[in-house]
Amino acid sequence: MSEISEMFDYIVVGAGSAGCVLANRLSADPGATVLLLEAGPPDRKLEIRVPAAATKLFKTPYDWDYTTTSQPGLAGRELYWPRGKTLGGSSAINFQIYARGHRSDFDRWAELGNPGWGFEQVLPYFQRLERCSRGDPRLRGRTGPLCIQDLRDPNPMTRAFVRAAVDVGLPANDDVNGAVQDGVALSQVTQRRGRRWSAADAYLRPARRRRNLTVRTRARATRVLFERGRAVGVEYLDLAGGRHELATARAGREVIVAGGTVNSPHLLLCSGVGPAEVLRGVGVRVVHALPGVGGNLQDHPVVWVVAASPQPLSAGLRARALHRPPAQAAHLARAGRRRGSAAAAQPRPGHAGIGRPAGAAAT
Ligand SMILES: Cc1cc2nc3c(=O)[nH]c(=O)nc-3n(C[C@H](O)[C@H](O)[C@H](O)COP(=O)(O)OP(=O)(O)OC[C@H]3O[C@@H](n4cnc5c(N)ncnc54)[C@H](O)[C@@H]3O)c2cc1C
């Protein structure tokens, strides 16, 4: 391990959606020093900017490329589980749909004993982050750092889908982030002039010139360090510039773990924070017994709805358009070749149009 241990006021682990906001807000105080550690490389890849190229980032160095365990609710399948690994985190590889949580979800979290998480309490924060040119100003924000736009050039099939949904009786809704969230609409997206606008664009870049903010990429936290039950620093693997060194940094005020849904609990468990029996079972010294860590995960799988199109309009998933097709695109290509069309595939009988197993992914 490196002998030198640098000192900061705050250490933030993970430069994803949350970490970029934290790094910005904490370093806004010129009297506070902040270290932001990001395991992945910088976000310089062109495909990060191009909205439709998101799937080209899957299974690359910009993705943790996880696979779930066998899921009882999904007939025992294991799913590919992408997670962003770069500045911006998953906001640099996601599908950019801007959908705020449902009012009732926030209210339920508050009811469960989390003061401050009710919808009325979180609404001002949503408004503060949004830069959105339309919608009810009592509910939407106009001047925040996160650019939210309408789709510039929606696919004709998307418009047809919305029309069809309205035709069968679903309510049309001009703003699903407004007063009523139910209904069918074209999504708004986190983009600016047709380019992805990640959390790094919104929060990290404007703060990068601050002298009190240090951003380190290819720096993977391996342990939170504790002294007398208090988090005092982070041990991390420094992989920048071909290095492979363990280093430590100390935090005078706080260590903030923002590694995302999978990696935050993983880092805590590796650091000895979690259910005592689980930790002892794998030989990790218990620093703080905390039963909830690593449990109670809720997520939603993505399912591709696959249908034959008489016209070549389905650019989003046209296998030929993808440089390195993920499993589902390869499947489409194979199915299309069998049927004599590049993008056509039929849903399996009994699956009501839901994508084949290889086409499902958890996000
Ligand atoms: C493919 C995909 C599509 C999605 N589509 C949408 C969408 O359309 N709309 C929507 O609202 N949401 C979408 N999401 C979800 C959304 O992007 C995430 O909920 C959000 O970005 C999570 O933010 P986070 O800060 O919790 O984690 P992340 O943004 O994932 O950030 C975690 C960061 O921590 C880093 N990190 C992890 N462990 C360590 C470590 N040990 N040391 C150092 N760094 C570490 C990671 O590399 C990453 O950069 C999608 C997600 C994915 C993966």
The ligand as an ORCA input file, in Angstrom:
! r2SCAN-3c Opt
* xyz 0 1
  C     -28.837      0.781    -19.398
  C     -29.552      1.697    -18.441
  C     -30.639      2.425    -18.893
  C     -31.308      3.284    -18.011
  N     -32.297      4.078    -18.506
  C     -32.843      5.020    -17.703
  C     -33.761      5.960    -18.221
  O     -34.057      5.971    -19.415
  N     -34.305      6.871    -17.355
  C     -33.972      6.893    -16.021
  O     -34.503      7.738    -15.274
  N     -33.078      6.025    -15.514
  C     -32.491      5.119    -16.321
  N     -31.549      4.272    -15.821
  C     -31.244      4.360    -14.397
  C     -30.387      5.565    -13.999
  O     -29.378      5.816    -14.947
  C     -29.796      5.260    -12.623
  O     -30.872      5.039    -11.709
  C     -28.913      6.334    -12.061
  O     -27.948      6.772    -12.988
  C     -28.233      5.782    -10.805
  O     -27.439      6.775    -10.218
  P     -26.428      6.395     -9.054
  O     -25.682      7.634     -8.711
  O     -27.175      5.689     -7.973
  O     -25.460      5.306     -9.676
  P     -24.575      5.376    -10.993
  O     -24.993      6.502    -11.868
  O     -24.566      4.004    -11.562
  O     -23.137      5.766    -10.457
  C     -22.315      4.941     -9.698
  C     -20.871      5.322    -10.044
  O     -20.019      4.820     -9.041
  C     -18.896      4.222     -9.659
  N     -18.388      3.223     -8.735
  C     -19.029      2.105     -8.343
  N     -18.276      1.436     -7.447
  C     -17.143      2.156     -7.280
  C     -15.974      1.963     -6.497
  N     -15.837      0.897     -5.693
  N     -14.993      2.893     -6.566
  C     -15.118      3.989     -7.380
  N     -16.218      4.193     -8.158
  C     -17.214      3.299     -8.103
  C     -19.449      3.624    -10.933
  O     -18.449      3.338    -11.869
  C     -20.413      4.723    -11.366
  O     -19.789      5.689    -12.147
  C     -30.879      3.391    -16.658
  C     -29.774      2.668    -16.210
  C     -29.105      1.824    -17.087
  C     -27.901      1.082    -16.593
*
